Amino acid sequence: MIHVTKGRHRMEKQHSYKDVLSQKEYLKMMLAALINRFGDSIDAIASTWIVYQLTNSAAWSALIFGINNLPTVLITPFAGTWVEGRNKKIIMIVTDIIRAIVVAMVASLFLAGLLRPWMLLVSNILISTVEAFRGPADTALTPKVLDEELYEYGMSLHSSLSQIVQLVGMGCAAGIIALIGISGALYIDMGTFIISSIIILFVNIKNDELVKKTFHISGYVEDFKDGIRYVSKENVIVFFLLYTVFINAILVPINGLQAPLADTVLHNGVEILSILSVSVSLGMLSGSITYPHISKFVSNKGINVINGLIIGLFYILIICAKPLYSNSLTTCLVVAILSFVLGLGVAYGNCMMNIVFMKKVDKKYIARAVAIATSVGVAAMPVVSFCISVLASVVNVEVIFIVAGLLDFVVVYCLSKNNALDEDDAEEILLAND
């Protein structure tokens, strides 16, 4: 099912990563995002270990992961509608500051020995709520600071550098935690939010259409319905929603059960989590860098199939390789290889769908469209997380991973029958031949 379209971009003007350097305001936004990513990559390791350390429960790990996504599902669609016509730069600055305050509170409570699992739930909900406003604002500003013909290279560069920064952060995470503790790692995350807000303050946004709006629930609902009607009329955008639901759902086990996997299957601690995360980041970095070149020869549908198969194989192979985990060196090697390939596949899939989405969506609808897409995509995560939370109390991590891998193959087969990406590939070939 891998479709090859050799030379489909042969008639287009050639661009490169160097051209992105002329997009000064985009580079500022990218720098802010990279600083955020560094803090988040350290926080990801620290927070994962905090949950498991406080509860020593795989069920709690999955539960907190699921609840963390509820605000994204419930609030993001309405937040996207609210963001349109308002000062998106200010929204990004304010949300960064709020996130910094919440992270500082968690760090301080943990340092004082007062942090409880329910407090983590509340803090996660608060952070996810403000992120529901920041995400659509960030995405809506991208077309205003990046030329459309540079989307592939600009977004791939952003993704590549994000993976490098995440790689550095996760590689340093274990050392940072050992040196200054989990609270110290969280304080670093707090600092990155503050620095990000300062950088965003100096981004110059041209043609950012601001509309003074008075809140009326009827008009607000109508705007929301208008966004729903818009995203539902394009086959490719509908497929994007289905794909996002699938990816977010199928990655819940590895995202929500990393600590139990490290403890009960890999027989390691926080160090193996760093190796897993670093290897995934390296794979995503490689995928992001090579995507513009791969996309010239492999169709969108082919990339989608490759990504899905890689995810399913990861789940099955990381469990089937258990006999090799008696030796620390082979454990690290197997985890590193499988995680690298996983990151590579996910990066190809994400780059492909994000670029298709950015090109297809009318710019005046982009905040609403990305909010709806995010909400629909993330909607499966709390549901799957709660199911896994229940399953983890009666079956082990190995069973959950094997089942996830088999379900992945079934869904990939079904998605491969959808012709939406075939239509988009055909459009690109026609444009290239004009």
Buried (B, 14 or more C-beta within 10 A) or exposed (E): BEBEBEEBBEEEEEBEBEBBEEBEBBBBBBBBBBBBBBBBBBBBBBBBBBBBEBBEBBBBBBBBBBBBBBBBBBBBBBBBBBBBBBBBBEBBBBBBBBBBEBBBBBBBBBBEEEBEBEBBBBBBBBBBBBBBBBBBBBBBBBBBBBBEEBBBBBBBBBBBBBBBBBBBBBBBBBEBBEEEBBBBBBBBBBBBBBBBBEBBBEBEBEEBEEEEEEEEEEEBEEBBEEBBEBBEEBBBBBBBBBBBBBBBBBBBBBBBBBBBBBBEBBEBBBBBBBBBBBBBBBBBBBBBBBBBEBBBEBBBBBBBBBBBBBBBBBBBBBBBBBEEBEEEEEBBBBBBBBBBBBBBBBBBBBBBBBBBBBBBBEBEBBBBBBBBBBBBBBBBBBBBBBBBBEBBEEEBBBEBBBBBBEBBBEBBEEBBEBEBBBBBBEEBBEEBEE
